Amino acid sequence: MLKHNRSDDEKFEIIVFGNLPGFVSFEEILNEQSATDVATFECVDIPSEGNTAFLFFTSGSSGQPKVFQYSYKLLKRDVHWLPEEELHERIGIWCTEPAWTVVVICALGAIMNRSTYVIHKYINAANMCRVVQKYKINWMMLGSEHVNMISRLSHPEDFDFSEINFIRYCGSYIRPEIEKNLHAIFPRTWLSQSYGLTEVGVVTYAMRDHKCPSCGIPAENTEVKLINSKDETIMSPNQSGELCARTPGLSIVYHKNTAASERTLDSEGWYRTGDLAYYNEDGEFFFVDRMKEMIRYLVADIPAGVVEDCILKHPGVLEVAVVAKLHDEDIEHPMAFIVKKPHVRVTEEEIESWVEKHLPDRMRLRGGVKFLEDMPYNNSGKIAKGILRHWCNAE
């Protein structure tokens, strides 16, 4: 970015949070404003909704990270993603990194609804729960890794969650077992899983009384369809297909990357996400897996998520990720990386037998099991499966 700024005709200023030599801090800008500046502040007219509001780096989960030009049109739609009745003049908390679209949406939503926001640097689930209890938090915006940890609290009864009315979470797929645990901890709270992408914004979010583990119905002004990735035929209810999304006037522009911009949308304006999902008769969508995470065993495609769901039901498993281990004859074998619950004894053979007992033969852990002290995560809060694939295929 610095190199680009030195050579580009369009100079820009880099503002940092905290203190970094050679850069202007956001705190300095705030301190420079007088009471008169605040009282006479006026919004600037936006010439066009298609103008760039923010530059966001994509997570890189589906390829190399790119710089996406997030428009005012998307911002105008997504800022209403959080329910106003749950935010208005209430206290919220977020634990996600201030680098993703969801954080900008939450910050602006809080301002619009006069909501107090507690920004908490996540350390562990118990620490965050103490903060929630101390500040009497009413609503929470969580990343998937935080949900996973909270759902496995050893003694949730030690904390007072009576003030929490609403929790929304996103980042990566939340397994059914995790969401059931979350419902047990927050029985009177509206729990809402959402699904979205940097390029398209919010795609779906779960309403009250949704079916677990649904990621909801399409967001306002958003069309969603599922297709067979090979012949592009439309899938029927309860059939898995590639999820495609479209919003009115959607235009995906990557900064200084014309080639990538031109190949993102098809001729009808649909964005192919590369994610497998299905929907039920009520129009609720359910995430299955990323297409690139499918494990090819002989002629069968194995969804890693199905194997992970099975392993998570084992009483000794805290976290799990299943990846493809290359094989000379069978193409790929499923291999599981597992973090055990504290003070629980679990063996590789026990996990392999568990999967063999509960899943079809093709899904057996032929690639083996490896226990980890901690699961690797990337900057967007998702398990870094690329690292795990490197580990298992480097052996």
C-alpha positions, -999 to 999 in steps of 0.1 A, spaced: 0 0 0 28 24 9 46 16 -24 14 22 -43 8 55 -26 43 68 -35 39 59 -72 2 66 -78 -11 100 -91 -41 97 -67 -24 102 -33 -42 92 -2 -35 95 36 -32 65 58 -49 69 92 -40 44 119 -56 33 152 -31 37 180 3 52 175 27 44 146 56 66 137 51 85 105 13 81 104 -16 102 116 -36 85 143 -74 86 145 -71 99 180 -52 129 168 -80 138 143 -106 135 171 -86 157 194 -82 184 168 -120 190 166 -134 218 186 -170 221 201 -178 245 173 -166 220 146 -189 194 161 -219 218 164 -215 231 128 -208 197 112 -226 190 80 -228 159 59 -212 159 25 -234 151 -5 -225 120 -23 -225 126 -61 -234 90 -69 -243 59 -49 -219 40 -71 -189 60 -57 -164 42 -34 -172 45 3 -144 22 16 -116 0 4 -117 -34 20 -92 -63 16 -110 -96 9 -101 -124 34 -84 -145 8 -103 -176 17 -112 -182 -19 -79 -170 -35 -54 -142 -32 -67 -112 -12 -79 -83 -33 -88 -47 -26 -126 -43 -30 -142 -9 -37 -172 -10 -14 -198 14 -27 -223 38 -10 -251 17 -25 -240 -14 -7 -234 6 25 -269 21 23 -284 -14 22 -261 -32 47 -263 -5 74 -298 -17 82 -286 -53 86 -289 -51 124 -324 -47 138 -330 -12 150 -353 -22 178 -325 -42 194 -299 -15 191 -317 18 199 -301 34 229 -288 1 241 -253 -13 249 -235 -36 224 -201 -53 221 -180 -65 193 -149 -87 193 -141 -88 156 -111 -71 140 -118 -35 128 -109 -45 92 -140 -61 78 -172 -47 63 -192 -60 93 -173 -38 117 -180 -7 97 -217 -17 94 -220 -22 132 -202 11 140 -225 31 117 -255 12 129 -246 20 165 -242 57 157 -276 58 139 -293 42 168 -276 60 196 -262 27 208 -232 25 232 -205 2 218 -180 -17 239 -149 -27 218 -133 -57 234 -100 -73 226 -109 -110 227 -87 -130 250 -108 -160 259 -145 -168 264 -145 -164 302 -129 -130 300 -154 -117 274 -183 -130 295 -170 -111 325 -170 -79 303 -206 -87 292 -217 -90 328 -198 -59 340 -213 -35 314 -247 -52 312 -245 -58 275 -278 -59 255 -265 -71 221 -234 -88 207 -217 -90 173 -194 -120 173 -171 -138 149 -175 -175 144 -144 -183 165 -159 -165 195 -192 -184 192 -173 -217 191 -155 -208 223 -185 -194 242 -206 -225 233 -181 -246 252 -179 -227 284 -173 -250 313 -196 -232 337 -218 -207 319 -241 -205 350 -213 -185 366 -222 -155 345 -253 -132 344 -265 -130 307 -300 -117 316 -295 -84 299 -286 -99 265 -315 -97 240 -298 -102 206 -266 -120 193 -256 -120 156 -226 -139 144 -208 -144 111 -174 -152 96 -177 -189 89 -202 -217 93 -215 -225 128 -221 -262 133 -255 -274 145 -240 -288 177 -224 -254 185 -256 -235 179 -276 -259 201 -251 -253 229 -254 -215 224 -292 -218 227 -288 -236 260 -266 -208 273 -288 -180 260 -324 -195 261 -342 -162 259 -319 -145 234 -325 -140 197 -296 -158 181 -290 -149 144 -264 -165 121 -258 -145 90 -240 -151 57 -223 -126 35 -192 -118 14 -171 -87 11 -180 -82 -26 -218 -86 -22 -224 -76 14 -250 -92 36 -267 -121 17 -288 -138 43 -296 -136 80 -316 -156 104 -349 -142 118 -365 -152 151 -376 -188 155 -354 -199 126 -346 -236 121 -312 -245 136 -286 -241 120 -301 -219 93 -282 -188 82 -315 -172 73 -335 -158 45 -322 -134 18 -315 -98 29 -335 -69 16 -330 -63 -22 -310 -95 -25 -318 -124 -48 -303 -158 -41 -303 -190 -62 -286 -224 -60 -273 -240 -92 -256 -272 -103 -220 -259 -108 -215 -281 -138 -246 -274 -160 -260 -243 -140 -295 -258 -136 -315 -245 -107 -317 -267 -76 -350 -275 -59 -356 -273 -21 -333 -296 0 -308 -301 -28 -273 -288 -24 -259 -264 -50 -236 -235 -55 -250 -203 -39 -252 -173 -63 -263 -138 -52 -275 -107 -70 -285 -72 -59 -299 -44 -80 -271 -25 -98 -244 -47 -83 -210 -37 -97 -179 -54 -83 -148 -34 -87 -114 -45 -74 -90 -16 -70 -63 -16 -98 -74 -51 -109 -96 -48 -140 -92 -85 -150 -105 -98 -116 -134 -72 -117 -145 -83 -152 -148 -120 -143 -168 -118 -111 -203 -114 -124 -220 -134 -152 -240 -119 -180 -271 -116 -158 -253 -100 -129 -251 -131 -106 -221 -135 -83 -210 -171 -79 -198 -175 -43 -181 -209 -45 -201 -221 -15 -224 -251 -13 -258 -246 4 -294 -258 3 -328 -242 13 -359 -257 28 -396 -253 20 -397 -222 42 -370 -204 22 -343 -207 49 -308 -213 36 -283 -237 51 -246 -236 45 -230 -270 36 -193 -263 27 -170 -243 5 -167 -261 -28 -129 -260 -26 -131 -278 8 -147 -308 -8 -125 -339 -4 -123 -361 -36 -121 -398 -26 -121 -420 -57 -154 -410 -74 -170 -395 -43 -171 -359 -31 -169 -357 7 -181 -325 24 -155 -318 51 -183 -301 72 -203 -333 75 -173 -351 90 -165 -322 112 -201 -322 125 -198 -358 134 -165 -354 153 -178 -324 172 -204 -346 188 -177 -366 205 -176 -356 242 -139 -351 242 -136 -327 212 -133 -289 215 -125 -280 180 -120 -298 147 -110 -292 111 -110 -318 84 -88 -314 53 -78 -334 23 -46 -354 24 -32 -363 -10 -31 -400 -19 -14 -416 -49 -43 -441 -57 -74 -427 -40 -68 -390 -49 -75 -376 -14 -82 -389 21 -100 -370 49 -76 -361 78 -88 -345 111 -70 -319 132 -85 -318 167 -82 -297 198 -93 -318 228 -113 -305 257 -92 -298 288 -84 -327 310 -100 -352 287 -82 -383 274 -90 -391 237 -70 -412 213 -66 -412 175 -81 -446 173 -112 -435 193 -119 -407 169 -114 -429 139 -138 -455 153 -163 -428 162 -164 -416 125 -165 -452 112 -195 -459 135 -216 -428 125 -207 -421 89 -205 -440 56 -174 -459 48 -162 -433 22 -160 -407 49 -136 -427 72 -105 -408 84 -82 -426 61 -58 -397 63 -55 -401 101 -60 -378 132 -36 -352 146 -42 -335 180 -32 -298 184 -28 -276 214 -44 -247 195 -62 -244 161 -46 -219 137 -68 -190 127 -65 -164 99 -71 -127 103 -108 -130 95 -114 -154 124 -117 -185 103 -97 -217 108 -66 -215 85 -72 -247 66 -45 -238 41 -20 -242 69 -35 -275 79 -34 -288 44 3 -278 42 10 -296 75 -8 -329 65 7 -331 30 43 -321 42 45 -352 64 
